[in-house]
Amino acid sequence: MVNILSFFLFHGRLHNAFIYCFFVSVILHNLFVHICQRSTFMLDNITFPNSMNTYPIYADLHTHSISSGHGSCDTITDMLKAASDRGLSLLGISEHGPASIGSAKTSYFQSLKLASRNRFGIHILYGCELNIISAAGDVDLDDDTLSTLDYAIISIHPPILKPYSLPDFTQCYINALKHPNVRFLGHIDDARFPVDFEYLLEIAKKNHIYPEINNGSLMPDAYRVNGPTNCRKILKICKKLELPILLSSDSHGTKNIGNMQYAIPLLNEIDFPSRLVLNTSASSILHILQ
C-alpha cells in the first residue's frame, strides 16, 4: 500500500513539474517572439529581421480602417496593434475621401485633430486618400479640413472618374497638388488613368511631392492595370531624378499592414537606392511632413 502511494506521489510531482516547465517555456517563447517582431518586417507571411533587409520597413502611411468602408472591418485600435506586432514605429491612417462609397464624411476628418498620437508604442499620423473628382484637380475634402491633417494622398478611383475618359490624366494630378498637405501621389501606375510619368514626377519633385509604389498594384489579383510594368518605369525615373518614394501596403484592415512583399523584389531588381525609400526611416517621413 505504501509503495502504491509513493508511486502516485512521485509521478504527481513529475506531472506538476512538467506543467510548470511547459508554461514557463510558453511565456519565454512569447516574450522572444514579441522582441523579434519589434525588429521584423512581413514578407509572404514570413518574418525577416529588418537588419537583414536592404529596405527595412518602419512605416506604412497608406492604410484604411473600418471608416473607409468597402470591406474594411478593423478599427484604428486593431490597426495599431497589428503595426506594433509587425515591428513598425509609424502608422498613417488614410481613409478614403467622402466621395468613395461608404467612406467617412468631412466631420470624421475634422475630428482627427483630437485623436491620440501615440498608442502601443506606435506614432500615429492621420491623413486622407483624397479622390480627384474632376479634370481641374478638385478633390473631395475642403482646404480648411485638409489643413488640419498630417498629409494627403491624391488618387484617382473609378467610378468617380471614368477610366480612359481622358487621353492623359497628368494635368488632373498636377492641378490637385495645390491643395493643403498633399504629399503623396497615389497609385499613378494604373494604366486605366494614363499619365506622363516623366513630366509628372519632375513637377512632383519641384513641389516636394513623393510617389508611392503601391504593393496592392503588384499583387497577382490586382484590379489595377499594368501595375508591375508601370511601377518599374516610375522607379527608374525616380532613381534618375533622385526623387524619394513611399512604399505603401494600401492595407484595408489589418491583413497587409507593413506588407511590401511584391514591392521589395522590384526595388532589388532595379537596384533602387535605399536612401530614397522613405519607409526605411520614420524620422525622414516626419521631417518631410513638417
Backbone as CSV, one residue per row, in Angstrom:
resi,resn,N_x,N_y,N_z,CA_x,CA_y,CA_z,C_x,C_y,C_z
1,MET,0.842,-1.210,0.000,0.000,0.000,0.000,0.872,1.253,0.000
2,VAL,1.950,1.205,0.819,2.876,2.340,0.897,3.565,2.553,-0.434
3,ASN,3.935,1.437,-1.076,4.597,1.540,-2.387,3.684,2.180,-3.435
4,ILE,2.405,1.853,-3.400,1.446,2.414,-4.363,1.306,3.910,-4.149
5,LEU,1.195,4.335,-2.853,1.071,5.756,-2.564,2.318,6.516,-2.994
6,SER,3.476,5.917,-2.757,4.739,6.555,-3.158,4.809,6.710,-4.663
7,PHE,4.332,5.724,-5.394,4.342,5.774,-6.857,3.530,6.959,-7.375
8,PHE,2.312,7.085,-6.880,1.444,8.175,-7.343,1.957,9.541,-6.908
9,LEU,2.522,9.608,-5.666,3.051,10.866,-5.187,4.224,11.326,-6.044
10,PHE,5.116,10.363,-6.382,6.295,10.688,-7.204,5.878,11.154,-8.601
11,HIS,4.982,10.403,-9.211,4.551,10.756,-10.565,3.685,12.016,-10.582
12,GLY,2.967,12.277,-9.502,2.202,13.511,-9.399,3.112,14.721,-9.390
13,ARG,4.252,14.575,-8.667,5.218,15.663,-8.646,5.826,15.874,-10.028
14,LEU,6.120,14.770,-10.701,6.655,14.885,-12.063,5.673,15.592,-12.984
15,HIS,4.404,15.233,-12.826,3.364,15.842,-13.661,3.299,17.346,-13.419
16,ASN,3.331,17.749,-12.138,3.275,19.174,-11.814,4.509,19.911,-12.334
17,ALA,5.657,19.254,-12.215,6.890,19.875,-12.711,6.839,20.052,-14.220
18,PHE,6.265,19.055,-14.895,6.146,19.136,-16.353,5.244,20.299,-16.751
19,ILE,4.106,20.435,-16.052,3.178,21.526,-16.351,3.853,22.869,-16.104
20,TYR,4.607,22.995,-15.001,5.292,24.243,-14.683,6.299,24.602,-15.783
21,CYS,7.108,23.601,-16.190,8.109,23.850,-17.236,7.451,24.222,-18.562
22,PHE,6.308,23.600,-18.853,5.600,23.888,-20.092,5.145,25.351,-20.123
23,PHE,4.537,25.812,-19.026,4.049,27.194,-19.001,5.193,28.201,-19.024
24,VAL,6.289,27.881,-18.360,7.452,28.773,-18.399,7.988,28.873,-19.822
25,SER,8.037,27.729,-20.530,8.549,27.735,-21.904,7.641,28.536,-22.827
26,VAL,6.320,28.450,-22.612,5.375,29.220,-23.423,5.581,30.710,-23.197
27,ILE,5.742,31.118,-21.938,5.944,32.534,-21.621,7.230,33.052,-22.248
28,LEU,8.305,32.275,-22.138,9.586,32.681,-22.717,9.508,32.756,-24.234
29,HIS,8.793,31.807,-24.839,8.637,31.810,-26.300,7.894,33.061,-26.757
30,ASN,6.787,33.386,-26.072,6.008,34.562,-26.455,6.813,35.848,-26.281
31,LEU,7.624,35.903,-25.215,8.468,37.072,-24.997,9.497,37.206,-26.111
32,PHE,10.095,36.080,-26.504,11.083,36.083,-27.580,10.454,36.523,-28.897
33,VAL,9.259,36.013,-29.195,8.574,36.381,-30.432,8.257,37.871,-30.449
34,HIS,7.792,38.401,-29.301,7.461,39.827,-29.239,8.691,40.685,-29.498
35,ILE,9.819,40.324,-28.873,11.055,41.086,-29.072,11.484,41.018,-30.525
36,CYS,11.402,39.852,-31.128,11.806,39.694,-32.523,10.895,40.478,-33.460
37,GLN,9.594,40.461,-33.173,8.650,41.134,-34.056,8.872,42.639,-34.087
38,ARG,9.417,43.194,-33.007,9.641,44.634,-32.972,10.730,45.064,-33.954
39,SER,11.473,44.089,-34.514,12.525,44.442,-35.470,12.429,43.586,-36.730
40,THR,11.182,43.264,-37.143,10.981,42.441,-38.326,10.030,43.103,-39.286
41,PHE,10.027,42.601,-40.536,9.015,43.012,-41.491,8.385,41.755,-42.070
42,MET,7.221,41.901,-42.669,6.470,40.763,-43.171,6.696,40.581,-44.657
43,LEU,6.937,39.338,-45.067,7.077,39.011,-46.474,6.478,37.631,-46.699
44,ASP,5.317,37.614,-47.386,4.644,36.359,-47.691,4.389,35.533,-46.429
45,ASN,3.904,36.223,-45.377,3.566,35.606,-44.096,4.775,35.054,-43.341
46,ILE,5.981,35.440,-43.724,7.188,35.037,-43.028,7.840,36.294,-42.481
47,THR,8.355,36.236,-41.263,9.017,37.404,-40.702,10.509,37.327,-40.947
48,PHE,11.097,38.461,-41.322,12.522,38.576,-41.541,13.038,39.756,-40.733
49,PRO,14.243,39.633,-40.149,14.788,40.781,-39.414,15.004,41.972,-40.339
50,ASN,14.560,43.146,-39.913,14.786,44.340,-40.709,16.276,44.588,-40.926
51,SER,17.089,44.184,-39.952,18.528,44.416,-40.062,19.157,43.635,-41.201
52,MET,18.463,42.580,-41.677,18.989,41.769,-42.760,18.407,42.174,-44.103
53,ASN,17.578,43.215,-44.114,16.906,43.628,-45.328,17.472,44.948,-45.815
54,THR,17.709,45.045,-47.119,18.219,46.291,-47.694,17.242,47.432,-47.502
55,TYR,15.955,47.083,-47.454,14.906,48.092,-47.335,14.075,47.813,-46.077
56,PRO,14.587,48.148,-44.895,13.809,47.914,-43.676,12.549,48.769,-43.661
57,ILE,11.455,48.183,-43.231,10.155,48.864,-43.249,9.765,49.235,-41.821
58,TYR,9.765,50.531,-41.543,9.389,51.014,-40.221,8.118,51.857,-40.245
59,ALA,7.592,52.113,-41.438,6.411,52.981,-41.539,5.511,52.524,-42.678
60,ASP,4.219,52.727,-42.489,3.222,52.446,-43.525,2.160,53.538,-43.415
61,LEU,2.043,54.352,-44.454,1.146,55.516,-44.388,-0.141,55.365,-45.184
62,HIS,-0.217,54.357,-46.042,-1.425,54.192,-46.853,-2.188,52.977,-46.334
63,THR,-3.070,53.232,-45.345,-3.858,52.159,-44.743,-5.286,52.656,-44.513
64,HIS,-6.207,51.704,-44.413,-7.629,52.043,-44.274,-8.268,51.210,-43.159
65,SER,-8.998,51.878,-42.287,-9.729,51.198,-41.220,-11.186,51.006,-41.635
66,ILE,-12.006,50.614,-40.693,-13.432,50.401,-40.947,-14.108,51.684,-41.452
67,SER,-13.508,52.828,-41.161,-14.110,54.105,-41.579,-14.034,54.345,-43.074
68,SER,-13.249,53.513,-43.780,-13.198,53.634,-45.244,-14.278,52.800,-45.927
69,GLY,-14.952,51.926,-45.159,-15.995,51.098,-45.759,-15.441,50.073,-46.731
70,HIS,-16.249,49.668,-47.667,-15.989,48.654,-48.704,-14.983,47.574,-48.308
71,GLY,-15.391,46.782,-47.298,-14.610,45.597,-46.943,-13.671,45.772,-45.771
72,SER,-13.402,46.995,-45.357,-12.544,47.212,-44.187,-13.392,47.061,-42.933
73,CYS,-12.972,46.196,-42.023,-13.793,45.949,-40.839,-13.000,46.109,-39.540
74,ASP,-11.757,46.569,-39.619,-10.921,46.708,-38.427,-10.859,48.166,-37.968
75,THR,-10.843,48.346,-36.660,-10.760,49.681,-36.088,-9.319,50.189,-36.109
76,ILE,-9.147,51.472,-35.800,-7.796,52.026,-35.706,-7.020,51.314,-34.605
77,THR,-7.672,50.966,-33.515,-7.002,50.209,-32.448,-6.474,48.886,-32.970
78,ASP,-7.290,48.175,-33.746,-6.845,46.917,-34.352,-5.629,47.146,-35.245
79,MET,-5.668,48.221,-36.014,-4.585,48.527,-36.948,-3.290,48.805,-36.198
80,LEU,-3.383,49.536,-35.107,-2.194,49.874,-34.333,-1.587,48.643,-33.669
81,LYS,-2.422,47.760,-33.169,-1.917,46.519,-32.577,-1.169,45.694,-33.621
82,ALA,-1.729,45.617,-34.823,-1.069,44.872,-35.903,0.255,45.525,-36.278
83,ALA,0.269,46.849,-36.351,1.505,47.565,-36.688,2.581,47.312,-35.640
84,SER,2.186,47.313,-34.378,3.134,47.054,-33.300,3.691,45.636,-33.383
85,ASP,2.810,44.671,-33.625,3.235,43.272,-33.744,4.207,43.059,-34.899
86,ARG,4.086,43.904,-35.939,4.912,43.717,-37.134,6.149,44.613,-37.164
87,GLY,6.433,45.235,-36.034,7.684,45.952,-35.914,7.712,47.346,-36.489
88,LEU,6.554,47.925,-36.809,6.534,49.297,-37.301,6.667,50.266,-36.131
89,SER,7.126,51.460,-36.425,7.168,52.505,-35.399,6.282,53.690,-35.767
90,LEU,5.806,53.718,-37.023,4.976,54.821,-37.506,3.863,54.257,-38.385
91,LEU,2.636,54.636,-38.091,1.490,54.188,-38.886,0.640,55.392,-39.265
92,GLY,0.326,55.492,-40.544,-0.574,56.521,-41.023,-1.920,55.922,-41.378
93,ILE,-2.984,56.546,-40.914,-4.345,56.133,-41.252,-4.847,57.102,-42.317
94,SER,-5.142,56.574,-43.492,-5.523,57.446,-44.625,-6.836,56.959,-45.229
95,GLU,-7.922,57.285,-44.552,-9.231,56.845,-45.041,-9.524,57.453,-46.408
96,HIS,-10.341,56.747,-47.184,-10.802,57.309,-48.452,-11.605,58.585,-48.196
97,GLY,-11.500,59.511,-49.136,-12.284,60.733,-49.037,-13.774,60.456,-49.152
98,PRO,-14.599,61.448,-48.819,-16.053,61.269,-48.766,-16.709,60.851,-50.081
99,ALA,-16.048,61.079,-51.218,-16.662,60.697,-52.496,-16.689,59.192,-52.706
100,SER,-15.856,58.448,-51.955,-15.873,56.982,-52.042,-17.094,56.446,-51.313
101,ILE,-17.776,55.518,-51.935,-18.995,54.956,-51.355,-18.684,54.295,-50.015
102,GLY,-19.427,54.679,-48.982,-19.292,54.059,-47.667,-18.173,54.611,-46.823
103,SER,-17.426,55.588,-47.330,-16.302,56.106,-46.561,-16.727,57.215,-45.597
104,ALA,-15.765,57.660,-44.814,-16.012,58.686,-43.800,-16.422,60.017,-44.438
105,LYS,-17.148,60.793,-43.686,-17.578,62.114,-44.151,-16.652,63.188,-43.581
106,THR,-16.875,64.405,-43.997,-15.978,65.502,-43.630,-15.826,65.639,-42.118
107,SER,-16.901,65.467,-41.370,-16.845,65.635,-39.913,-15.874,64.648,-39.268
108,TYR,-15.753,63.458,-39.848,-14.796,62.466,-39.334,-13.372,63.016,-39.418
109,PHE,-12.999,63.529,-40.577,-11.644,64.053,-40.764,-11.401,65.278,-39.882
110,GLN,-12.426,66.076,-39.677,-12.279,67.265,-38.826,-12.020,66.884,-37.368
111,SER,-12.498,65.716,-36.954,-12.342,65.299,-35.554,-10.992,64.636,-35.280
112,LEU,-10.245,64.309,-36.308,-8.989,63.575,-36.110,-7.950,64.373,-35.337
113,LYS,-8.063,65.682,-35.340,-7.104,66.503,-34.586,-7.192,66.241,-33.089
114,LEU,-8.268,65.589,-32.653,-8.446,65.262,-31.237,-7.969,63.850,-30.902
115,ALA,-7.575,63.072,-31.908,-7.227,61.667,-31.703,-5.828,61.509,-31.104
116,SER,-5.602,60.373,-30.459,-4.314,60.070,-29.823,-3.197,60.000,-30.862
117,ARG,-2.011,60.376,-30.424,-0.838,60.405,-31.307,0.123,59.259,-31.057
118,ASN,0.021,58.628,-29.922,0.900,57.504,-29.602,0.117,56.437,-28.848
119,ARG,0.131,55.209,-29.419,-0.518,54.076,-28.758,0.241,52.805,-29.113
120,PHE,0.361,51.919,-28.143,1.034,50.631,-28.353,2.462,50.811,-28.883
121,GLY,3.087,51.910,-28.512,4.446,52.166,-28.977,4.539,52.641,-30.413
122,ILE,3.411,53.019,-30.996,3.356,53.459,-32.399,3.046,54.947,-32.458
123,HIS,3.816,55.676,-33.240,3.491,57.081,-33.527,2.446,57.083,-34.644
124,ILE,1.368,57.837,-34.453,0.231,57.791,-35.382,0.123,59.096,-36.156
125,LEU,-0.058,58.972,-37.461,-0.362,60.118,-38.315,-1.765,59.936,-38.881
126,TYR,-2.455,61.050,-39.089,-3.813,60.996,-39.626,-3.862,61.770,-40.944
127,GLY,-4.217,61.057,-41.998,-4.286,61.670,-43.316,-5.563,61.313,-44.032
128,CYS,-5.497,61.371,-45.343,-6.651,61.044,-46.177,-6.147,60.627,-47.546
129,GLU,-6.784,59.625,-48.127,-6.556,59.336,-49.539,-7.654,60.073,-50.305
130,LEU,-7.296,61.238,-50.783,-8.250,62.080,-51.494,-8.614,61.490,-52.850
131,ASN,-9.843,61.710,-53.246,-10.273,61.405,-54.610,-10.177,62.662,-55.454
132,ILE,-9.477,62.577,-56.574,-9.556,63.651,-57.563,-10.894,63.480,-58.273
133,ILE,-11.715,64.519,-58.263,-13.089,64.361,-58.748,-13.363,65.109,-60.046
134,SER,-12.336,65.787,-60.576,-12.535,66.496,-61.843,-11.193,66.697,-62.537
135,ALA,-11.254,66.976,-63.820,-10.036,67.250,-64.587,-9.335,68.500,-64.082
136,ALA,-10.069,69.364,-63.411,-9.499,70.594,-62.869,-8.708,70.354,-61.588
137,GLY,-8.683,69.105,-61.113,-7.943,68.783,-59.904,-8.690,69.022,-58.616
138,ASP,-10.019,69.176,-58.697,-10.822,69.295,-57.483,-10.764,67.976,-56.709
139,VAL,-10.829,68.086,-55.369,-10.789,66.894,-54.515,-11.997,66.903,-53.581
140,ASP,-12.159,65.816,-52.826,-13.398,65.651,-52.078,-13.315,66.032,-50.597
141,LEU,-12.322,66.842,-50.236,-12.310,67.499,-48.930,-11.957,68.962,-49.147
142,ASP,-12.549,69.826,-48.349,-12.247,71.256,-48.481,-10.872,71.558,-47.896
143,ASP,-10.303,72.661,-48.323,-8.940,73.014,-47.924,-8.812,73.267,-46.430
144,ASP,-9.847,73.799,-45.804,-9.779,74.044,-44.363,-9.629,72.730,-43.596
145,THR,-10.372,71.728,-43.998,-10.263,70.419,-43.350,-8.905,69.796,-43.644
146,LEU,-8.458,69.874,-44.881,-7.153,69.321,-45.238,-6.029,69.946,-44.424
147,SER,-6.179,71.189,-44.078,-5.141,71.888,-43.314,-4.968,71.323,-41.911
148,THR,-5.959,70.584,-41.419,-5.873,70.011,-40.074,-5.257,68.618,-40.075
149,LEU,-5.039,68.028,-41.261,-4.500,66.675,-41.357,-2.982,66.709,-41.457
150,ASP,-2.359,65.553,-41.213,-0.900,65.443,-41.306,-0.426,65.347,-42.750
151,TYR,-1.234,64.746,-43.608,-0.843,64.557,-45.002,-2.053,64.123,-45.811
152,ALA,-1.909,64.201,-47.114,-2.939,63.682,-48.016,-2.262,62.967,-49.179
153,ILE,-2.886,61.892,-49.607,-2.503,61.157,-50.818,-3.545,61.506,-51.869
154,ILE,-3.118,61.882,-53.066,-4.102,62.167,-54.116,-4.156,60.977,-55.077
155,SER,-5.359,60.479,-55.289,-5.557,59.286,-56.122,-6.753,59.473,-57.041
156,ILE,-6.785,58.633,-58.053,-7.950,58.575,-58.948,-8.566,57.189,-58.832
157,HIS,-9.872,57.168,-58.588,-10.597,55.902,-58.462,-11.821,55.909,-59.374
158,PRO,-12.089,54.771,-60.026,-13.392,54.642,-60.681,-14.434,54.305,-59.615
159,PRO,-15.682,54.636,-59.753,-16.265,55.335,-60.907,-16.280,56.855,-60.763
160,ILE,-15.532,57.372,-59.761,-15.539,58.824,-59.538,-15.038,59.537,-60.791
161,LEU,-13.962,59.030,-61.348,-13.555,59.417,-62.701,-13.595,58.161,-63.562
162,LYS,-14.070,58.311,-64.760,-14.246,57.163,-65.637,-12.921,56.779,-66.293
163,PRO,-12.556,55.488,-66.233,-11.314,55.053,-66.875,-11.286,55.413,-68.364
164,TYR,-10.124,55.833,-68.820,-9.868,56.159,-70.221,-10.738,57.321,-70.734
165,SER,-11.363,58.064,-69.817,-12.215,59.177,-70.251,-11.401,60.362,-70.759
166,LEU,-10.114,60.380,-70.414,-9.194,61.382,-70.938,-7.994,60.664,-71.567
167,PRO,-7.402,61.235,-72.594,-6.208,60.595,-73.170,-5.024,60.657,-72.230
168,ASP,-5.035,61.610,-71.285,-3.919,61.794,-70.366,-4.451,62.460,-69.099
169,PHE,-4.166,61.843,-67.942,-4.653,62.362,-66.667,-3.569,63.124,-65.906
170,THR,-2.452,63.383,-66.570,-1.337,64.053,-65.901,-1.755,65.367,-65.270
171,GLN,-2.489,66.185,-66.030,-2.864,67.507,-65.532,-3.829,67.423,-64.366
172,CYS,-4.609,66.355,-64.291,-5.503,66.165,-63.132,-4.683,66.131,-61.846
173,TYR,-3.607,65.337,-61.887,-2.743,65.236,-60.706,-2.054,66.565,-60.420
174,ILE,-1.513,67.188,-61.452,-0.784,68.448,-61.265,-1.706,69.513,-60.672
175,ASN,-2.936,69.585,-61.175,-3.893,70.569,-60.653,-4.238,70.308,-59.189
176,ALA,-4.194,69.034,-58.785,-4.559,68.683,-57.407,-3.439,68.948,-56.409
177,LEU,-2.229,69.204,-56.890,-1.103,69.448,-55.987,-1.262,70.731,-55.182
178,LYS,-2.161,71.596,-55.624,-2.317,72.910,-54.981,-2.977,72.826,-53.612
179,HIS,-3.616,71.709,-53.307,-4.377,71.608,-52.059,-3.458,71.401,-50.854
180,PRO,-3.860,71.892,-49.678,-3.007,71.798,-48.486,-2.665,70.356,-48.109
181,ASN,-1.428,70.182,-47.662,-0.940,68.916,-47.106,-0.923,67.750,-48.086
182,VAL,-1.050,68.015,-49.373,-0.848,66.952,-50.358,0.647,66.632,-50.391
183,ARG,0.986,65.383,-50.087,2.391,64.991,-50.019,2.728,63.781,-50.898
184,PHE,1.704,63.002,-51.290,1.985,61.762,-51.996,1.042,61.568,-53.191
185,LEU,1.598,60.983,-54.251,0.823,60.602,-55.431,0.400,59.145,-55.276
186,GLY,-0.910,58.904,-55.281,-1.423,57.557,-55.054,-1.557,56.736,-56.321
187,HIS,-1.030,55.531,-56.283,-1.075,54.521,-57.359,-1.246,55.122,-58.766
188,ILE,-0.272,55.931,-59.150,-0.293,56.507,-60.509,0.082,55.462,-61.559
189,ASP,0.300,54.236,-61.111,0.677,53.136,-62.014,-0.497,52.596,-62.820
190,ASP,-1.726,52.934,-62.453,-2.917,52.331,-63.068,-3.083,52.830,-64.511
191,ALA,-2.915,51.916,-65.462,-2.956,52.287,-66.889,-4.333,52.725,-67.351
192,ARG,-5.354,52.520,-66.548,-6.694,52.999,-66.906,-6.773,54.520,-66.828
193,PHE,-5.798,55.105,-66.112,-5.725,56.559,-65.975,-4.307,56.998,-66.361
194,PRO,-3.986,56.940,-67.640,-2.598,57.134,-68.089,-2.052,58.520,-67.783
195,VAL,-0.773,58.540,-67.401,-0.087,59.807,-67.136,1.288,59.784,-67.795
196,ASP,1.838,60.967,-67.988,3.209,61.119,-68.457,4.097,61.060,-67.216
197,PHE,4.660,59.891,-66.919,5.401,59.701,-65.675,6.559,60.687,-65.535
198,GLU,7.315,60.845,-66.602,8.498,61.704,-66.541,8.101,63.135,-66.166
199,TYR,7.120,63.676,-66.851,6.713,65.060,-66.617,6.086,65.221,-65.230
200,LEU,5.194,64.295,-64.872,4.517,64.381,-63.578,5.514,64.295,-62.431
201,LEU,6.475,63.407,-62.533,7.436,63.233,-61.443,8.407,64.401,-61.349
202,GLU,8.720,65.016,-62.454,9.541,66.233,-62.413,8.805,67.357,-61.673
203,ILE,7.520,67.515,-61.976,6.706,68.518,-61.288,6.583,68.167,-59.803
204,ALA,6.392,66.889,-59.519,6.268,66.439,-58.129,7.523,66.788,-57.337
205,LYS,8.684,66.543,-57.922,9.935,66.829,-57.208,10.048,68.319,-56.886
206,LYS,9.686,69.165,-57.825,9.762,70.620,-57.601,8.841,71.055,-56.460
207,ASN,7.768,70.297,-56.254,6.786,70.654,-55.229,6.920,69.812,-53.952
208,HIS,7.990,69.030,-53.862,8.233,68.188,-52.687,7.081,67.209,-52.443
209,ILE,6.640,66.614,-53.537,5.597,65.577,-53.516,6.261,64.251,-53.902
210,TYR,5.821,63.155,-53.273,6.503,61.882,-53.447,5.537,60.810,-53.960
211,PRO,5.942,60.059,-54.981,5.060,58.992,-55.480,5.132,57.770,-54.582
212,GLU,4.043,57.048,-54.531,4.069,55.778,-53.825,4.270,54.639,-54.824
213,ILE,4.871,53.565,-54.325,4.859,52.288,-55.016,3.906,51.423,-54.209
214,ASN,2.762,51.160,-54.796,1.648,50.544,-54.077,1.719,49.028,-54.212
215,ASN,1.949,48.360,-53.088,2.056,46.899,-53.104,0.796,46.255,-53.663
216,GLY,-0.352,46.890,-53.432,-1.614,46.350,-53.948,-1.661,46.310,-55.464
217,SER,-0.946,47.232,-56.115,-0.912,47.255,-57.585,-0.074,46.118,-58.156
218,LEU,0.745,45.505,-57.314,1.689,44.482,-57.767,1.226,43.065,-57.455
219,MET,0.149,42.940,-56.708,-0.345,41.611,-56.338,-0.888,40.864,-57.556
220,PRO,-0.797,39.557,-57.554,-1.300,38.781,-58.700,-2.768,39.016,-59.011
221,ASP,-3.562,39.324,-57.994,-5.005,39.556,-58.207,-5.348,41.039,-58.239
222,ALA,-4.361,41.898,-58.497,-4.602,43.340,-58.517,-5.632,43.715,-59.578
223,TYR,-6.514,44.658,-59.232,-7.525,45.096,-60.200,-7.033,46.252,-61.053
224,ARG,-5.964,46.901,-60.618,-5.386,47.970,-61.442,-4.655,47.353,-62.630
225,VAL,-4.478,48.146,-63.678,-3.947,47.619,-64.941,-2.472,47.996,-65.103
226,ASN,-1.661,47.007,-65.489,-0.230,47.208,-65.795,0.577,47.754,-64.624
227,GLY,0.196,47.365,-63.406,0.901,47.843,-62.217,2.394,47.540,-62.216
228,PRO,2.809,46.281,-62.386,4.249,45.963,-62.333,5.063,46.708,-63.383
229,THR,4.570,46.740,-64.623,5.299,47.425,-65.700,5.445,48.912,-65.403
230,ASN,4.360,49.532,-64.984,4.404,50.968,-64.728,5.190,51.315,-63.467
231,CYS,5.150,50.440,-62.458,5.951,50.694,-61.254,7.449,50.646,-61.582
232,ARG,7.830,49.759,-62.472,9.236,49.736,-62.915,9.617,51.066,-63.569
233,LYS,8.737,51.576,-64.418,9.006,52.859,-65.076,9.139,53.973,-64.043
234,ILE,8.230,53.984,-63.080,8.246,55.021,-62.039,9.547,54.953,-61.238
235,LEU,9.942,53.754,-60.859,11.156,53.591,-60.063,12.394,54.035,-60.828
236,LYS,12.463,53.712,-62.091,13.631,54.111,-62.886,13.725,55.627,-63.016
237,ILE,12.575,56.274,-63.187,12.570,57.739,-63.292,12.949,58.361,-61.950
238,CYS,12.393,57.834,-60.864,12.709,58.369,-59.539,14.187,58.172,-59.206
239,LYS,14.744,57.059,-59.620,16.173,56.821,-59.402,16.997,57.864,-60.140
240,LYS,16.605,58.165,-61.359,17.321,59.157,-62.164,17.167,60.557,-61.566
241,LEU,15.955,60.873,-61.103,15.674,62.203,-60.558,16.125,62.367,-59.108
242,GLU,16.527,61.257,-58.473,16.842,61.291,-57.042,15.618,61.722,-56.240
243,LEU,14.469,61.205,-56.651,13.200,61.529,-56.005,12.800,60.395,-55.054
244,PRO,12.686,60.654,-53.766,12.286,59.601,-52.823,10.893,59.055,-53.129
245,ILE,10.681,57.816,-52.750,9.393,57.157,-52.935,8.857,56.680,-51.584
246,LEU,7.563,56.429,-51.560,6.913,55.848,-50.388,6.378,54.478,-50.769
247,LEU,6.805,53.437,-50.055,6.194,52.124,-50.239,4.889,52.091,-49.460
248,SER,3.840,51.568,-50.079,2.516,51.555,-49.450,1.909,50.162,-49.505
249,SER,1.355,49.727,-48.381,0.647,48.443,-48.379,-0.759,48.598,-48.939
250,ASP,-1.349,49.795,-48.763,-2.758,50.025,-49.121,-3.638,48.991,-48.427
251,SER,-3.278,48.677,-47.200,-3.994,47.648,-46.447,-5.381,48.136,-46.060
252,HIS,-6.386,47.345,-46.396,-7.755,47.612,-45.968,-8.032,46.678,-44.792
253,GLY,-7.914,47.223,-43.584,-7.915,46.391,-42.398,-6.485,46.020,-42.025
254,THR,-6.350,45.074,-41.114,-5.034,44.736,-40.558,-4.208,43.796,-41.438
255,LYS,-4.843,43.106,-42.345,-4.202,41.978,-43.019,-2.846,42.297,-43.624
256,ASN,-2.726,43.404,-44.329,-1.493,43.676,-45.078,-0.663,44.831,-44.530
257,ILE,-0.947,45.278,-43.316,-0.164,46.373,-42.748,1.323,46.009,-42.752
258,GLY,2.128,46.890,-43.338,3.567,46.663,-43.397,4.013,45.653,-44.428
259,ASN,3.068,45.113,-45.186,3.398,44.064,-46.160,3.789,44.693,-47.496
260,MET,5.063,44.591,-47.851,5.578,45.119,-49.116,6.199,43.983,-49.935
261,GLN,5.603,42.786,-49.842,6.234,41.592,-50.393,6.435,41.630,-51.897
262,TYR,5.635,42.389,-52.622,5.814,42.478,-54.079,6.612,43.714,-54.474
263,ALA,6.636,44.708,-53.601,7.371,45.939,-53.904,8.872,45.760,-53.709
264,ILE,9.268,45.071,-52.646,10.694,44.948,-52.330,11.481,44.215,-53.424
265,PRO,10.983,43.108,-53.980,11.730,42.485,-55.080,11.914,43.413,-56.277
266,LEU,10.945,44.290,-56.507,11.056,45.249,-57.607,12.191,46.245,-57.335
267,LEU,12.294,46.678,-56.091,13.389,47.583,-55.724,14.743,46.911,-55.927
268,ASN,14.825,45.638,-55.517,16.075,44.892,-55.701,16.420,44.729,-57.177
269,GLU,15.406,44.457,-57.969,15.606,44.265,-59.406,16.216,45.509,-60.055
270,ILE,15.746,46.669,-59.624,16.183,47.926,-60.234,17.398,48.503,-59.506
271,ASP,17.764,47.866,-58.384,18.859,48.366,-57.552,18.555,49.797,-57.109
272,PHE,17.351,49.959,-56.593,16.899,51.285,-56.173,17.584,51.661,-54.868
273,PRO,18.112,52.871,-54.752,18.841,53.265,-53.538,17.949,53.256,-52.296
274,SER,18.393,52.597,-51.260,17.589,52.520,-50.036,17.407,53.891,-49.395
275,ARG,18.360,54.802,-49.623,18.242,56.142,-49.045,17.076,56.925,-49.645
276,LEU,16.546,56.446,-50.796,15.411,57.112,-51.423,14.083,56.432,-51.086
277,VAL,14.112,55.484,-50.157,12.881,54.805,-49.721,12.495,55.378,-48.358
278,LEU,11.449,56.157,-48.319,11.083,56.888,-47.100,10.776,55.962,-45.934
279,ASN,10.236,54.780,-46.200,9.823,53.855,-45.135,10.972,53.342,-44.295
280,THR,12.199,53.496,-44.774,13.346,52.977,-44.028,13.704,53.850,-42.834
281,SER,13.048,54.986,-42.693,13.316,55.875,-41.569,12.058,56.666,-41.219
282,ALA,11.507,56.372,-40.061,10.325,57.104,-39.603,10.629,58.578,-39.444
283,SER,11.839,58.906,-39.004,12.201,60.307,-38.813,12.237,61.071,-40.127
284,SER,12.612,60.380,-41.223,12.621,61.034,-42.542,11.221,61.428,-42.971
285,ILE,10.259,60.549,-42.699,8.867,60.855,-43.032,8.360,62.030,-42.218
286,LEU,8.633,61.993,-40.923,8.185,63.101,-40.060,8.820,64.416,-40.491
287,HIS,10.053,64.347,-40.972,10.744,65.556,-41.409,10.073,66.181,-42.638
288,ILE,9.720,65.350,-43.617,9.131,65.914,-44.843,7.699,66.390,-44.620
289,LEU,7.077,65.928,-43.545,5.698,66.336,-43.265,5.619,67.573,-42.379
290,GLN,6.758,68.082,-41.961,6.753,69.277,-41.108,6.184,70.490,-41.840
